[in-house]
């Protein structure tokens, strides 16, 4: 690949700092303008390319998509000083399991060099003999109204408190009183935060603390098992390199390997990480017998809404995906447009994250022979209403690939709406398949683009089959292991006991 010895001068350090500010403000259009200028100046530079790929995918601007993917993947494959973890890795088709592992390992080594430790704070496998109960420390920055905590709430409530002591180590910011927040959203978030707080024996705030101080406080709490529930990218993760707990587990949030030698186990299941894929994980696999992703036993019931409430045509075949826009790839969108061309009665309903993303997706649809008005956009709404639009307004959820819907798939299945997914080799592409297997619908799991399109065509043409799938999901609410939170928690506790220090 060409190098950048003749590239135009560009202040990459200043650009990186400004991009962080723009993304924090959620000004993705300005971020894309800046990262595009950076990439113009240094087209083969890894940092320039991955920043441009990150910002362009959030806006569904695919004008440079293939080139940017190539630069990022080739750099990671051939340049030992490159590293990358996070959602962009999971949503990029060229990031194979082997490349994900190598990149994550480099990132973990970089974190360890930035936070050196002469010796672990707690020796691996250390046993605290005075503990009457097994002390689990749940660590993360998402103990707020966020997808991970939304899934975990029932698990935390159902833990056997006679045998398990729960401590929350909380990096979370306050998301309950954001300026401009609608009152119904504020009430929902405060109620949810209060529910989470009731689940723990203790809550230790680590918000704003550096890695060393965070690790010290966890060490002082004498945790038996640390369950990390956030992304492996910052001080909240780096402090685990200092070994504040004798057993350290990656749980739920990040659907890939961390590459970190200080993470002992990754919670998974037989579908998301089959035995033949274990070589792509630095962790030992702690398998749940059914789906690794939990379900909240107190999940709200869907609101009784109609299509008229969302300005959705009453007689249309409604295909939907409410994942974040960065998960939509050109290949997936082309498959969706193929369906729309074949089915003039169909519309596609997506999450409208930004005006720029909406404009770009509609423009892409027009280029592929689909009228712009057939691409509709919804918004983030309170959970009861979100489940209501899934149950009462959507005929079929079409999953993204290679980073599929995780919480969205769980939402749709609980609402009684079928989900069609495509399963690949990576953890992130297999979660929806895991959930569908757990609920007894493996027929909705496909393994190639052609299979996905053929199955979608068949379902679009078969209203009685779609109704039968809905009836199956209604019965599954009371019978499937996917929706049995108590059973899930007993399985998780058994897994914890297998790895607990003795």
C-alpha positions in Angstrom: 0.0 0.0 0.0 1.4 3.5 -0.8 2.8 5.5 2.1 2.1 9.1 3.1 5.6 10.5 2.8 4.3 13.0 0.2 1.0 13.7 1.8 -0.1 17.3 2.5 0.7 18.6 5.9 -2.2 18.1 8.4 -2.4 18.6 12.1 -3.7 15.2 13.0 -3.4 15.7 16.7 -5.5 18.8 16.6 -8.1 17.1 14.4 -8.3 14.1 16.7 -9.0 16.4 19.7 -11.6 18.4 17.8 -13.3 15.2 16.6 -13.7 14.0 20.2 -15.4 17.3 21.1 -17.7 17.1 18.0 -18.7 13.5 18.7 -19.4 14.3 22.3 -21.8 17.0 21.1 -23.2 14.5 18.6 -22.4 16.9 15.8 -21.7 14.1 13.4 -22.0 16.2 10.3 -19.2 18.5 11.4 -17.2 15.5 12.5 -17.5 14.0 9.0 -16.4 17.2 7.4 -13.3 17.3 9.5 -12.4 13.6 9.2 -13.0 13.8 5.5 -10.6 16.7 5.2 -8.1 14.7 7.2 -8.5 11.7 4.9 -8.2 14.0 1.9 -4.8 15.1 3.2 -3.6 11.6 4.2 -5.6 9.1 2.2 -3.6 6.0 3.3 -3.0 7.0 6.9 -4.7 4.5 9.3 -5.8 7.1 11.8 -7.3 9.3 9.1 -9.1 6.4 7.5 -10.7 4.9 10.6 -11.8 8.3 11.8 -13.4 9.0 8.3 -14.9 5.5 8.3 -16.4 6.1 11.8 -18.0 9.4 11.0 -19.2 8.5 7.5 -20.9 5.3 8.6 -22.9 7.1 11.3 -24.3 9.3 8.5 -24.6 6.5 6.0 -22.4 8.3 3.5 -20.8 5.5 1.6 -19.0 7.4 -1.1 -15.6 6.2 0.3 -16.8 3.1 2.1 -14.9 0.5 0.2 -11.7 2.5 0.1 -11.8 3.3 3.8 -12.5 -0.3 4.8 -9.5 -1.4 2.7 -7.1 1.1 4.3 -8.3 0.2 7.8 -8.2 -3.6 7.3 -4.9 -3.6 5.4 -3.3 -1.4 8.0 -4.4 -3.7 10.8 -3.2 -6.7 8.9 0.2 -5.4 8.1 1.2 -2.6 10.5 2.1 -3.8 13.9 1.5 -0.4 15.5 -2.1 -0.1 14.5 -4.9 -1.0 16.9 -8.7 -0.7 17.0 -11.6 -1.8 19.2 -15.1 -0.7 19.5 -18.4 -0.7 17.5 -16.7 0.3 14.3 -14.7 -3.0 14.3 -17.9 -5.0 14.8 -19.8 -3.2 12.0 -17.1 -3.4 9.4 -17.5 -6.4 7.1 -13.7 -6.8 6.5 -12.9 -7.2 10.1 -12.7 -11.0 10.3 -12.5 -12.8 13.7 -8.8 -13.2 13.3 -8.3 -9.5 12.6 -10.6 -8.6 15.5 -8.5 -10.7 17.9 -5.1 -9.3 16.7 -6.3 -5.7 16.8 -7.8 -6.2 20.3 -4.6 -7.8 21.5 -2.6 -4.8 20.3 -5.0 -2.5 22.0 -4.8 -4.4 25.3 -1.0 -4.3 25.2 -1.1 -0.5 24.6 -3.4 -0.1 27.6 -1.1 -2.2 29.8 1.9 -0.1 28.7 0.0 3.0 29.6 -1.0 1.7 33.0 2.0 -0.4 34.1 1.8 -2.5 37.2 4.8 -4.0 39.1 2.5 -6.7 40.4 -1.3 -7.4 40.3 -3.3 -5.7 43.1 -4.8 -9.1 43.7 -3.2 -12.4 42.6 -5.3 -14.3 40.0 -7.4 -16.9 41.8 -6.9 -15.3 45.2 -9.5 -16.6 47.7 -11.1 -14.4 50.4 -11.9 -16.9 53.1 -14.1 -14.6 55.2 -16.7 -14.1 52.6 -20.0 -15.7 53.5 -21.5 -14.9 50.1 -19.8 -14.8 46.7 -19.1 -11.1 46.1 -19.8 -10.1 42.5 -18.7 -6.7 41.3 -20.5 -5.4 38.3 -18.4 -2.7 36.7 -19.3 -0.3 33.9 -20.4 3.1 32.7 -23.9 2.1 31.6 -25.8 1.8 34.9 -28.4 4.2 33.4 -31.2 4.0 30.8 -28.9 2.2 28.3 -29.4 -1.1 26.5 -27.0 -3.2 28.6 -28.6 -2.2 31.9 -32.0 -2.5 30.4 -31.2 -6.2 29.6 -29.5 -6.7 33.0 -32.1 -5.2 35.3 -34.0 -8.5 35.8 -30.8 -10.4 36.3 -29.7 -8.1 39.1 -33.1 -8.4 40.8 -33.2 -12.2 40.5 -29.8 -13.0 42.0 -30.0 -15.2 45.1 -29.0 -12.7 47.8 -28.4 -15.5 50.3 -25.5 -16.7 48.2 -24.4 -13.7 46.2 -23.5 -10.2 47.3 -23.7 -7.5 44.6 -21.5 -4.4 44.4 -21.9 -1.8 41.6 -18.8 0.0 40.5 -20.3 2.9 38.6 -18.6 5.0 36.0 -21.9 6.2 34.6 -22.8 9.9 34.1 -26.2 11.2 35.2 -28.5 10.7 32.3 -31.7 11.6 34.2 -31.7 15.4 33.8 -30.2 16.3 30.4 -31.1 19.8 29.2 -34.0 19.7 26.8 -35.1 16.2 27.8 -38.8 15.5 27.5 -40.6 15.1 30.8 -41.8 11.5 30.1 -38.3 10.5 29.2 -36.9 12.1 32.4 -39.5 10.2 34.5 -38.8 6.9 32.8 -35.0 7.3 33.3 -35.3 8.3 36.9 -37.6 5.4 37.7 -35.2 3.0 35.9 -32.1 4.3 37.7 -33.9 3.9 41.1 -34.8 0.3 40.2 -31.1 -0.4 39.4 -29.9 1.1 42.7 -32.2 -1.2 44.7 -30.5 -4.2 43.2 -27.1 -3.7 44.8 -25.8 -4.2 48.3 -23.4 -1.3 47.7 -22.8 1.3 44.9 -19.3 2.7 44.6 -19.1 5.7 42.3 -16.0 5.7 40.1 -17.2 8.5 37.8 -14.3 10.9 37.0 -11.6 8.7 38.7 -8.5 7.5 36.9 -7.6 3.9 36.4 -5.3 3.6 39.3 -7.7 5.1 41.9 -10.6 3.0 40.4 -8.6 -0.2 40.7 -7.6 0.7 44.3 -11.3 1.1 45.3 -12.3 -2.2 43.7 -9.4 -3.9 45.5 -10.5 -2.5 48.8 -14.0 -4.0 48.2 -12.5 -7.5 48.1 -14.5 -8.6 45.0 -14.4 -12.3 44.2 -15.5 -11.9 40.6 -15.4 -8.7 38.6 -18.0 -8.6 35.8 -17.1 -5.9 33.3 -20.1 -4.6 31.4 -18.8 -1.9 29.1 -16.6 -1.4 26.0 -12.9 -2.2 26.3 -11.5 1.2 25.4 -10.9 3.6 28.3 -10.0 4.0 31.9 -13.0 2.0 33.0 -11.4 -1.0 31.2 -7.7 -0.1 31.7 -8.0 -0.3 35.5 -8.7 -4.1 35.1 -5.1 -4.4 33.8 -4.0 -3.6 37.4 -5.9 -6.8 38.5 -8.2 -5.5 41.3 -10.1 -8.8 41.4 -9.0 -12.4 41.4 -11.3 -13.4 38.6 -12.2 -10.9 35.8 -15.0 -11.5 33.3 -16.3 -9.7 30.2 -20.1 -9.8 30.4 -22.8 -8.7 27.9 -21.8 -5.3 26.5 -19.1 -5.9 24.0 -19.8 -8.8 21.6 -16.2 -9.7 20.7 -13.0 -10.7 22.3 -11.2 -8.0 24.4 -7.8 -9.5 23.5 -6.8 -8.7 27.1 -4.7 -11.2 29.1 -6.2 -9.7 32.3 -9.7 -10.8 31.3 -10.1 -14.4 32.3 -13.5 -15.3 30.9 -16.0 -14.1 28.3 -19.7 -15.0 28.9 -21.2 -16.5 25.7 -23.3 -19.4 24.5 -23.0 -22.3 22.0 -24.3 -20.2 19.1 -22.4 -16.9 19.5 -19.1 -18.7 20.2 -19.2 -22.3 18.9 -16.3 -24.5 19.9 -14.6 -24.1 16.5 -14.4 -20.3 17.0 -12.7 -20.4 20.4 -9.3 -19.8 18.8 -10.4 -16.3 18.0 -10.9 -15.3 21.7 -8.2 -14.5 24.2 -10.5 -15.4 27.0 -11.8 -18.7 28.2 -15.4 -19.1 27.2 -17.9 -19.2 30.0 -20.9 -20.7 28.2 -24.5 -20.3 29.2 -26.7 -23.3 28.2 -29.1 -21.1 26.3 -28.8 -17.5 25.0 -26.1 -15.5 26.8 -28.2 -12.3 26.5 -30.7 -12.0 29.3 -34.3 -10.8 29.3 -36.0 -8.5 31.8 -38.8 -10.4 33.6 -40.4 -7.0 34.3 -40.3 -5.7 30.8 -43.2 -3.4 30.1 -46.1 -4.4 27.9 -46.4 -2.7 24.5 -48.7 0.3 24.2 -51.9 -0.1 22.2 -50.8 2.0 19.2 -51.8 2.0 15.6 -50.1 2.8 12.3 -52.0 6.0 12.2 -50.1 7.1 15.3 -46.9 7.0 13.3 -48.2 8.1 9.9 -47.5 4.6 8.5 -49.7 3.4 5.7 -52.4 1.1 7.0 -52.3 -1.3 4.1 -48.5 -1.4 3.6 -46.2 -4.3 4.2 -44.0 -2.7 6.8 -40.4 -3.9 7.0 -38.3 -2.3 9.8 -35.0 -1.9 11.5 -34.5 0.4 14.4 -30.7 -0.2 14.9 -28.4 2.7 14.9 -27.5 3.9 11.4 -23.8 2.9 11.6 -24.9 -0.8 11.5 -26.5 -0.3 8.1 -24.0 -1.3 5.4 -24.2 -0.7 1.6 -24.7 -4.5 1.1 -27.5 -4.8 3.6 -29.3 -1.7 2.3 -29.0 -3.0 -1.3 -30.8 -6.2 -0.2 -33.5 -4.2 1.4 -33.9 -2.1 -1.8 -34.2 -5.3 -3.8 -37.2 -6.3 -1.7 -38.8 -2.9 -2.1 -38.4 -3.0 -5.8 -40.1 -6.4 -5.9 -42.8 -5.5 -3.5 -44.5 -2.2 -4.4 -46.8 -2.6 -1.4 -43.8 -2.5 1.0 -42.2 0.4 3.0 -39.0 0.4 5.0 -39.0 2.0 8.5 -35.7 2.9 10.0 -34.5 4.9 13.0 -33.9 8.6 12.0 -30.8 9.4 13.9 -29.9 12.5 12.0 -31.2 14.5 9.0 -28.0 13.8 7.1 -28.3 10.0 7.5 -32.0 10.2 6.4 -31.1 12.2 3.4 -28.2 9.9 2.4 -30.3 6.7 2.8 -33.2 8.2 0.8 -30.7 9.2 -1.9 -29.3 5.7 -2.0 -32.7 4.3 -2.3 -33.5 6.5 -5.3 -30.2 5.4 -6.9 -31.4 1.8 -6.5 -34.8 2.4 -8.1 -36.9 3.0 -4.9 -38.9 6.1 -4.4 -37.6 8.2 -1.5 -41.0 8.4 0.3 -40.9 4.6 0.8 -38.1 5.0 3.3 -39.6 6.2 6.5 -37.9 7.3 9.8 -39.0 6.9 13.4 -37.4 8.4 16.5 -36.3 7.2 19.9 -39.4 7.0 22.0 -40.2 5.6 25.5 -40.0 1.9 25.8 -43.7 1.1 26.0 -44.4 3.0 22.8 -41.3 1.5 21.1 -42.6 -2.0 21.8 -46.0 -0.9 20.7 -44.8 0.2 17.3 -43.0 -3.1 16.9 -46.0 -5.2 17.8 -48.8 -3.3 16.1 -47.1 -1.6 13.2 -44.3 -3.8 11.9 -44.7 -6.9 9.8 -41.1 -8.1 9.8 -37.8 -6.8 11.3 -34.9 -7.2 8.9 -31.6 -7.5 10.7 -28.3 -5.8 9.9 -25.0 -7.5 9.1 -22.3 -8.0 10.3 -23.3 -6.2 13.4 -26.9 -7.3 14.0 -29.6 -6.2 16.4 -29.1 -7.4 20.0 -31.4 -5.4 22.2 -33.6 -4.6 19.2 -34.0 -8.3 18.4 -35.0 -9.0 22.0 -37.5 -6.1 21.9 -39.1 -7.4 18.7 -39.4 -11.0 19.8 -40.9 -9.9 23.1 -43.4 -7.7 21.2 -44.3 -10.7 19.0 -42.7 -9.5 15.8 -40.6 -11.9 13.8 -36.9 -11.0 13.0 -35.0 -12.3 10.0 -31.2 -12.4 10.6 -28.0 -13.4 8.8 -25.4 -15.1 10.9 -21.7 -14.9 10.1 -18.5 -15.9 11.8 -18.2 -13.0 14.3 -19.9 -12.8 17.7 -21.7 -9.6 16.8 -23.3 -11.2 13.7 -24.5 -14.2 15.7 -26.4 -12.7 18.6 -29.8 -12.4 16.9 -29.3 -16.0 15.7 -28.7 -17.0 19.4 -31.9 -15.4 20.5 -33.9 -16.9 17.6 -32.6 -20.4 18.5 -33.5 -19.9 22.1 -37.0 -18.9 21.2 -37.4 -21.9 18.9 -37.2 -20.1 15.5 -34.0 -21.3 13.8 -35.8 -21.0 10.4 -35.3 -17.2 10.7 -31.5 -17.6 10.8 -29.8 -17.4 7.4 -26.1 -17.8 6.5 -25.6 -15.8 3.3 -26.8 -12.7 1.5 -28.7 -14.9 -1.1 -30.3 -17.0 1.6 -31.3 -13.9 3.6 -32.9 -12.3 0.5 -34.7 -15.5 -0.5 -36.1 -16.0 3.0 -37.2 -12.4 3.2 -39.0 -12.7 -0.2 -40.8 -15.8 1.1 -41.9 -14.2 4.3 -43.1 -11.0 2.5 -45.2 -13.1 0.3 -46.7 -15.3 3.0 -48.9 -13.4 5.5 -50.3 -16.6 7.1 -46.7 -17.7 7.9 -45.9 -14.3 9.4 -49.1 -14.7 11.6 -48.0 -18.2 12.6 -44.6 -16.8 13.7 -46.4 -14.2 15.8 -48.5 -16.9 17.5 -45.4 -18.9 18.1 -43.8 -15.9 19.8 -46.9 -15.3 21.9 -46.7 -18.9 23.2 -43.0 -18.6 23.8 -43.4 -15.8 26.3 -44.4 -18.4 28.9 -42.4 -21.4 27.7 -39.1 -20.3 26.1 -35.8 -20.1 28.0 -35.2 -16.8 26.3 -37.9 -15.1 28.4 -37.3 -17.0 31.6 -35.2 -14.6 33.7 -35.1 -16.8 36.8 -33.8 -19.8 34.8 -31.2 -17.5 33.2 -30.0 -16.2 36.6 -29.6 -19.7 38.0 -27.5 -20.6 35.0 -25.4 -17.5 35.4 -24.9 -18.1 39.1 -23.9 -21.7 38.4 -21.3 -20.4 35.9 -20.0 -17.9 38.5 -19.6 -20.7 41.0 -17.6 -22.8 38.6 -15.0 -20.1 38.2 -15.1 -18.7 41.8 -11.8 -18.7 43.7 -11.5 -21.5 46.2 
